[in-house]
């Protein structure tokens, strides 16, 4: 009895110490942000001079250097709306699939609250963006505080706190350091690109820390039945959920049982398929512009162009987006993590990665080798990539991704709705193919070549990787995830 009471006292003392530390941190971050807010709002001259000097110096250093500017834009995109929305959305879906609703609520409330808080403070302060001598970037809206700085700190911080218990102890400090480095780099790029002042970025970090501390304390109080037993945040937000949040089951020891043999088989099939595409490409490009090898190919494209109309323009514009690079990449980055969350197996994700990597490399190699000119018709899209017409990259990417995803669904579950996934994949692929011909940017044989590329490569990857292992048709392993408290 005495040892039990002593243990309770020790836990209570630790909780009190952590609470006091949390309050001190909250007060420190809050006072720092409040001081910056007042100084910026009152236009304190020394601070304005500091902001201007930092902005001018950085702008002078990067202006005129396209390589540096492109690198800064790539890093700043890590804190952009698209990236943060993907992180929070996929992370929340993962938590719901793994039956951790409280953690999902915490992630959504914290992320959306940060967005609302940042927008309100911007309107209250009404600070304009910096004006530099040689602009290298532009950003809409007001300047104080930086939305990229605040959003990246909150979003990456939330996911770090949630998934930290999954990492081994030796990897937790490096993970924290990496997240801190990414957030710091994003803030630096906002200044270097000339779209934020130094105080905008620092204020974004401070306000983000204040909000993150508030929501974390609230979750710990609401989500745990006994707050005084809550572990330190260095252990993560909810260490008891570590088993549910692990990406894959420990029983799946080998992602690919014979990796070297698999790589050899994939490379052999890749080269053979490239040769096939090159041979077909040479056949369809034979002849002259006046007398092409395939009259029907040219005539069919011309007929489609002559029957364009406003309604078909709109429909084809919507359909074509499903094959765009951004859409396909986004879909792959959603399908892969969520399928991993459902099955707790890395092999389906490896299958998707190999499919998409092989498709893009086959497309680029075949396109460069064949060098077919695009149809000699009026084209509806002016922003064509600098690749040739055969094969169609949009159709190949859409066919590869949606076919692979449909195969995973159809063979991974016995539920009736699996056939809806297969039907949806077929409809989308056909729609993208029709849209590319309708736009006048591809011949029908370009589309057929893309279908041969994608379907053949998906079949090879399925045979080599075996996404479901030796036991196809197994239901997703979501029942193994324990409930969160």
N, C-alpha and C positions, 0 to 999 in steps of 0.2 A: 504494500500500500504506500509506503514511504517513497519507494523508488518511482512509483507511478505518479505521485503528486509532484515529486522533484522534476520528472520529465515534463509534466504539464507546465510547471513554472518556467523551465528552460525554454519551452516552445513559446510561451507567452512573452518572455523577455525578448526572444528573437523577433517575434512578430512586432512588438513595440518598437524595437530598434529599426526594423525595416520600414515600419510606418513613418517613424520620425525622419528617416532618410528620404523616403518618398515625398513627404511634405516639404522637406528642405529643398529637394530638387525642383519640385513644382514651384516653390516660392522663388527660387533662383531664376528659373527659366521665365516665369511670369514677370518678375521685376525687370529682367533684361529686355523682354519684348515690350513691356509697357514704356520703359525709358526710350527705346528706339522709336516707338510710335509717337511719343510726345515730341522728340527732337526732330523727327521727319515732318510731323504735322506743323510745327512752328518754324520750319525752315532754318534751323540753327546753322549759321554760316560755316563754322569749322567742319561740321559733318557734311555739308554740301560740297565743300572744297575737296574733302577726302573722297567722297563718292565720285566726283567729276574726275579727279586725278587718276583713280584706279580704272575707271571706265575708259578714259582717253589712252592711258598707257597700254591697256590690253588691246584695245581696238587698233592702235598703231602697230602692235606686234603681230596681229593676225591678218590685217587687211592686205589683200593682194596675194595671199598664199592659199591657193585653192585646196591643196592637200590638207593643210591644218584646218581650214574651215569645214571641209567635209568630215574630218575626224571629230571636230567639235559637234557638228550636227548629229553624227552617229551616236555620240555619248549622250547628248542632250535628249535624244529620242528615248533613252531609257527612263527618263522622267516625264515623258509626254503622256497625254491623255490616253492614247491608244495602248501604250505598253502597260500603264498602271491599271487601266480598265481590264485588260487581259489577265494580268496577275491576280487582281482581286476577284474577278469573275470565276476564273478557273480554280483559284484557291478555295473560294466559297463553295463551288460545286463539288470539289474534292471532299470538303468537310461534310457536306450534306450526304454524299454517297457513303462516306465512312461513318455516318450516324453521329456526328458531333454538332448538333444544332446550336448549342451555346457558343461554341467557337465560331461558327458561321455568322451568327448574329453579331458577335464582337467584331469580326472582320468588316462586315458590311456597315455597321453603325460607325465604326471608327473612320473608314474610308470616306463614306458619304458626308459624315460630319466635318471632316477636314475640308472637303470641297466646299461645303456651305459656309464654313467659317472663313475660309480664305476669300471667297467672293464678297462676303459682307464687309470684311475689313478693307478690301480694295475700294469698295464704294465709299466707305467712311473716310478714308485717307485721300482718295482721288489724286494719287501721284501719277504723273505722266511718265512714259518710258524715256530712257536716255536718248539724247540726240548726239550722234557721233559724226566725225568728219568723213569716214568711209564706211557706210553701213554694209555689213556682210550678212545680216539676217533681219527679219522683221517678226513682230509678235503682236497680236491684237490685245485690246483691253488695257487695264491699268497696271501699274508696276509694283506697288507695295501691298503685301509681301509677295515674294516669288511663289507662284503656284507650283512650279517644277520642284523647287527646293522643299517646300512643305509637303507636297503630295508624295514625292519620292521617299522622304524620311518616314512619313506615316505608313505608306503602303508596304515598303520593304521592311519597316520595323514591325508591323503587324504580322507579316508572314514569318519573319525571323522568330518572334516570340512564340508563335503557334508551333512552328516546325522544329524549333531548337531541340526539344527532347528526343527527336528522331535521330539526331546526329550523335556519334560517339563523343565522349567527353573531350577527347583530344582534338576533335574537330570543331568544337563550339567556339572557342576564341578566334580561330582563323575565319570562321563564318561571320562572326560579328565584325571582324576587321574588314572583310571583303564588303559587307553591306555598308559599313561606314565609309569605305573608300569610294564605292559607287555613288553614294549620296553626296559626298564631298565633290567628286568629279562632276556630277550633274550641276551642282551649284556653281562651280567654277566656269563651266561652259556657258551658263546664262550670262555671266559677266563678260566673258571673253567674246561672246557673240554680240555684245552691245545692247542686249534687250533688258538688262536689269542692272541696278546699282549694287554695290557691295552690301549696303544696309537692307536692300530688298531680300537678298539671299539669306543673310544672317537672321533677319526677322522671320523669314519662312521656316528656317530651322528651329528657332526658338518657339514660335507658335505651334509648330508641329510637335515638338517635345512636350509642350504643355498639354496639348490635346491627347497625345499618346499616353501620358502619365495618368490623366484624368480617366480615360476610358479603361485603361488597364486596371486601375484601382477599383473602378466601379465593377468591372467584370469579376475581379477576384472576390469582391464582397458579395456579388450576386450569384456567381457561378459555383462557389464552393460552399458546402454545407457548414464547414467549420473554418472560418477565415484565419484563425490563429494557427492553424496547421498548414497553411499555404506555404509552399517552398519558396525559396528566393527566386527572383526572376532570372538569375543566371542558369537555372534549371529549365527555363521555359515557362510559358504561361500555364500550361496544364500537363505536367509530366505524366499524369495517370493516363493520358490519351495517347502516349507514345506508340503503343502496340497497334492502335487503330490507324494511326497516321503513317505508319511505315509504308513506303511505296510498294514493296513486294513481299510476298510471303517467304519466310526463310526456307521453306521446303523446295522452292524453285532455285536450286543452287547454281545451275548452269543455264545461262541465257541461250547459248548455242553449244550443243555437246561437242561438235567437231568443227571449231571455228576455221582452221586453215583449209580444211576440205571444202567447207561452205564458201569461203572467199574464192577459192580456185574455181568452183562451179559457177559462181556468180560472174567472175571475170570472163570465163569462157563463153557463157551465154551472152554477156554484154558485147563482146567482140563479134560473135556470130550475128547477133541482132543488128549491130551497126553495119556489118557487111550486107545484110539483107536490105536494110533501109537505103544504103548507098546504091545498091543495084537497082532497086525500085525507083529511086530518085533519078538515076541516069536514064531509065526507060521513059519516065514521064516528062523529062526535059529534052528528049531527043527532038530533032527537027528544027525548024526556024520559026520566028514569030508569025510569018505569013502562012506556013504550013506546019503547025505543031503536030507532035506524034499523036495526040489525043484531041481530035476535034470536039468531041462531046464534052470534054472537060472545060474547054474555053466557052463553048456555046451555052452550057448549063449555067456557068457563072454569069454570063451576059444576060441570060433569061431571068435569073433571080434579081439582078440589079434593075432590070427594066420593070419589074413588078413590085417595086418598093412603094410603101405608103406610110402615112403618119402613124397609124396604129401598129404596123409591123416594125417601124423604126423604134417605137417605144418598147415593144415586147422584146425585140432583139437586143436593145440596149440593156434591159434588165437581165436577160438570159446570159449575155456576154460577160457580165460581172462575175458570174460563178466560175469562170475560167481565168480571171485575172490573177496576176501574181500575188497581189495583196490578199485577195479573197482566199485563194488556195492555201497560201502560207498561214493565214489566220485560222482557217478550218483545220489544217494539220496540227497547229499548235493547241487547238482545243480538243480535237479527237484523241490525239496521243495521250495527254495527261489524264483525260477522263476515262479512257479505256484502261489505263494503268490503275486508276482508282477503283474501277469496277472489278478487274480480274486479279489484281495484286500479282501480275506477272509481267516481266520485262519483254518477253518474246514478241507479243503483238506490237509493242512500240518499236522494237527493232525492225519488225517487218515493215511498218509504215516508213521508218527512216530509210531503209534500204530501197524501198519502192520509189520514194521521192528523189533520193540522191541519184539512183540509176536513171530515172526518167529525165531529170534535168541535164545530166551529162550526155545521155544518148541524144536528146533533142539538140543540144548545142553542137555536138560533134557532127551529127547528120546534117544539120542546117548549114554548117560551115562547109562541109564536104560537097554537098549538092549545089548550093548556091542558086536556087531557083528564084527568078524574079516574081514579084507579086502580080496578081491579075491586072491587066491594062484596062481598068474600069474606074469609075468615080467611087472613091472609098469614103465611108462615113466617119472613120476615125482618123484624125490627123496625127496622133501621137503614137505612131508605130515604132516598135523596137527595131534596132538595126540588125535584124536577123532575116534570113531568106524565108521564102514562102513554104518550102517543104522541109520537114513536116510542121504542122501547126503546134506551137508551144502551148497555147491556151487549151486546145482540145486534149493534147497529150497529158498535161498536168491535171486537168479535170477528170479525165478518164482514169488515170492512174490512182489518184487519191480517192475518188468516190467509189471506184470498183473495189479497191483494197478495203475501204471502210465497210462497204456492203458485205463483202466476204466475211469480215470479222463478225459482223452482226448475225448474218445468216447461219454461220457455222458455230457461233459462240452461244447461241441460245435456241431453245425450242419453242419460244413464244410465238404466237401467231403474227405479231407485228413485225417480225423479222422480214417478212415479204414486203411490207411497206417500205422498209429501208432499201431493199433491192430495187423496187419499182421507182422510188425517188431517185436513186442513183442513175438508173437508165434514163429517166426523163431529163435530169439535169445534163447528162452527157450529150444526149441528142440535141437539147436546146442550145448548148454551147457550140456544138458543131454547126448547127444550122445558122446560128448568129454570126459565126466567123465567115461563112460563105455569103450570107446576106450583106455583111458589111463590105464585101468586095475585097477582103484582105487575104483570102485563101481560095485556092481551087478545091473542088470536091476531092481530087486525089490527094491533096495535102491533108485533108481531114481523114481520109482512109488510111494514109500512112501513119498518122498520129494514133489512130485506133489500133493498128497493128503493133506499133511501138509499145503503147501502154498495156494492152491486154497481154501481149506476149511476155513483157517484163514482169507484170504482176503474177502471171502464172509461174514463171521461173522462181520469183522470190517466195511464192507460196510453197513451192516444192522443196526449196532449199532451207528456208527458215523454219517452216512448219509452225505457224504462230500459236497453235493450240497444243503443241507438243505431240505426244503420241496418244492423246485422249481428246479428240475433237468433239465438239458438241457439249462441252461442260459449261454449266451455268456460271455466270460471274460470281466471284468469291466474296460478295459483299456481306454475307452472313457471318463471316469470320471476324468482322470488325466489331469490337465491343462497344457498347453504348457509353457515351460520355455522361458524366454526372451533371 
